[in-house]
């Protein structure tokens, strides 16, 4: 839960009985009282108690993939994948240049572990997922399913590669569609780490669809790719704020009931001498001030992440800079925030990149379908698509350019300035670009 690190020592005297003056950064409304911030959050529809995260109406048992993922966990505990098997199916056989021997070894694994793969496919086929978390547990709540979901994504990606290498390209595309469904199941939890797992699994599936489509740029495969991509529906990253806000408020209530629990929340148990507490305790007024700041943060982030990327990104950066500045000067109103606030600064970028990757791949499939049908490249995306995908980074259509007998599709990226130049080996690359043919 605690992704934001800070240099806020608990040895600083916590003797303030009243909150310090709250002055927000440029362009940001300053936090009000706890009562005012809770009222504002309520008006914005932001949940603050565990009960508000319950799905209403609940997911039907027949539609819920969560029990199957828990069965997957039990199955992997009872019959774990050996290290030798993992080296094949989660390593060598996943690579574009996998050898014939590695593909054969992976195929043998999938035949041997039909129990495992059948369970994963059954889970992916279910339309919804609700793990029914007990959010009232606060920092004691664990999320063991996420590692299994990532493993399921890797296994499906390897299975799709094996299918494609052995000539079952239609089956490979169906398996790629299953990867997208598993990714969406991951982000069914309104929590930041759930969305990060979603993006990681999505990336596996998108890369596999691209590889299969490049190897088989036929009209039928382009249509199959479009159908598979339709299964990738990234949830808005703003959904992650819901669970994060509730978890923070649960921690605040823990602190109200037991001021000594501050050490448990921060992991700073310190040392005790003569039976005295290792660290001072927050006064009730200071707890309120910290709680008001937490609610303000989540309310501001929720609003920012609903905005178009360029506007929302500026607000997200301003809010995070505000938190960092207060933490650096050891402002006591952000003491809890130093440990409880997640960092959304990069999460918005990752969500936009995932959406851009989907849009670029949909455009690539449409362009290749047009090429297969007309033996020529489309002059524009509008000539081969009913609706050109939007670049989430600037709200304009994805860029497309014909270069002789090739084309390039790209997003302008977080800087808004990328123009589709080829990737340079060994350099970090944040933009989304697809060139055909070629890397």
URCOR-V627926 format. One record per backbone hydrogen bond with DSSP energy under -1.0 kcal/mol. CO is the residue of the C=O (numbers start at 1). NH is the residue of the N-H. If there is no record, write none. Layout:
co->CO nh->NH
co->CO nh->NH
This chain:
co->1 nh->3
co->9 nh->12
co->25 nh->28
co->33 nh->37
co->34 nh->38
co->35 nh->39
co->36 nh->40
co->37 nh->41
co->38 nh->42
co->39 nh->43
co->40 nh->44
co->41 nh->46
co->42 nh->45
co->49 nh->52
co->50 nh->53
co->51 nh->54
co->60 nh->63
co->63 nh->128
co->65 nh->69
co->66 nh->70
co->67 nh->71
co->68 nh->72
co->69 nh->73
co->70 nh->74
co->71 nh->75
co->72 nh->76
co->73 nh->77
co->74 nh->78
co->75 nh->79
co->82 nh->86
co->83 nh->87
co->85 nh->89
co->86 nh->90
co->87 nh->92
co->88 nh->93
co->91 nh->94
co->92 nh->95
co->95 nh->98
co->99 nh->103
co->100 nh->104
co->101 nh->105
co->102 nh->106
co->103 nh->107
co->104 nh->108
co->105 nh->109
co->106 nh->110
co->107 nh->111
co->108 nh->112
co->109 nh->113
co->113 nh->117
co->114 nh->118
co->115 nh->119
co->116 nh->120
co->117 nh->121
co->118 nh->122
co->119 nh->123
co->120 nh->124
co->121 nh->125
co->123 nh->126
co->128 nh->65
co->133 nh->135
co->134 nh->137
co->135 nh->138
co->137 nh->140
co->138 nh->141
co->143 nh->146
co->145 nh->149
co->146 nh->150
co->147 nh->151
co->148 nh->152
co->149 nh->153
co->150 nh->154
co->151 nh->155
co->152 nh->156
co->153 nh->157
co->154 nh->158
co->155 nh->159
co->156 nh->160
co->157 nh->161
co->158 nh->162
co->159 nh->163
co->160 nh->164
co->161 nh->165
co->162 nh->166
co->163 nh->168
co->164 nh->167
co->167 nh->169
co->168 nh->172
co->169 nh->173
co->170 nh->174
co->171 nh->175
co->172 nh->176
co->173 nh->177
co->174 nh->178
co->175 nh->179
co->176 nh->180
co->177 nh->181
co->178 nh->182
co->179 nh->183
co->180 nh->184
co->181 nh->185
co->182 nh->186
co->183 nh->187
co->185 nh->188
co->189 nh->191
co->190 nh->243
co->191 nh->195
co->192 nh->196
co->193 nh->197
co->194 nh->198
co->195 nh->199
co->196 nh->200
co->197 nh->201
co->198 nh->202
co->199 nh->203
co->200 nh->204
co->201 nh->205
co->202 nh->206
co->203 nh->207
co->204 nh->208
co->205 nh->209
co->206 nh->210
co->207 nh->211
co->208 nh->212
co->209 nh->213
co->210 nh->214
co->211 nh->215
co->212 nh->216
co->216 nh->218
co->218 nh->222
co->219 nh->223
co->220 nh->224
co->221 nh->225
co->222 nh->226
co->223 nh->227
co->224 nh->228
co->225 nh->229
co->226 nh->230
co->228 nh->231
co->229 nh->232
co->236 nh->239
co->237 nh->240
co->238 nh->241
co->239 nh->242
co->240 nh->244
co->241 nh->245
co->242 nh->246
co->243 nh->247
co->244 nh->248
co->245 nh->249
co->246 nh->250
co->247 nh->251
co->248 nh->252
co->249 nh->253
co->250 nh->254
co->251 nh->255
co->252 nh->256
co->253 nh->257
co->254 nh->258
co->258 nh->261
co->259 nh->262
co->260 nh->263
co->261 nh->265
co->262 nh->266
co->263 nh->267
co->273 nh->276
co->283 nh->287
co->284 nh->288
co->285 nh->289
co->286 nh->290
co->287 nh->291
co->288 nh->292
co->289 nh->293
co->290 nh->294
co->291 nh->295
co->292 nh->296
co->293 nh->297
co->294 nh->298
co->295 nh->299
co->296 nh->300
co->297 nh->301
co->298 nh->302
co->299 nh->303
co->300 nh->304
co->301 nh->305
co->304 nh->307
co->308 nh->312
co->309 nh->313
co->310 nh->314
co->311 nh->315
co->312 nh->316
co->313 nh->317
co->314 nh->318
co->315 nh->319
co->316 nh->320
co->317 nh->321
co->318 nh->322
co->319 nh->323
co->320 nh->324
co->321 nh->325
co->322 nh->326
co->323 nh->327
co->324 nh->328
co->325 nh->329
co->326 nh->331
co->327 nh->330
co->331 nh->334
co->332 nh->335
co->334 nh->338
co->336 nh->339
co->336 nh->340
co->337 nh->341
co->344 nh->348
co->346 nh->350
co->347 nh->351
co->348 nh->352
co->349 nh->353
co->350 nh->354
co->351 nh->355
co->352 nh->356
co->353 nh->357
co->354 nh->358
co->355 nh->359
co->356 nh->360
co->357 nh->361
co->358 nh->362
co->359 nh->363
co->360 nh->364
co->361 nh->365
co->362 nh->366
co->363 nh->367
co->364 nh->368
co->365 nh->369
co->366 nh->370
co->367 nh->371
co->368 nh->372
co->369 nh->373
co->370 nh->374
co->371 nh->375
co->381 nh->384
co->381 nh->385
co->389 nh->398
co->391 nh->394
co->391 nh->395
co->396 nh->391
co->399 nh->410
co->401 nh->408
co->403 nh->406
co->406 nh->403
co->407 nh->436
co->408 nh->401
co->409 nh->434
co->410 nh->399
co->412 nh->418
co->413 nh->416
co->424 nh->427
co->432 nh->411
co->434 nh->409
co->436 nh->407
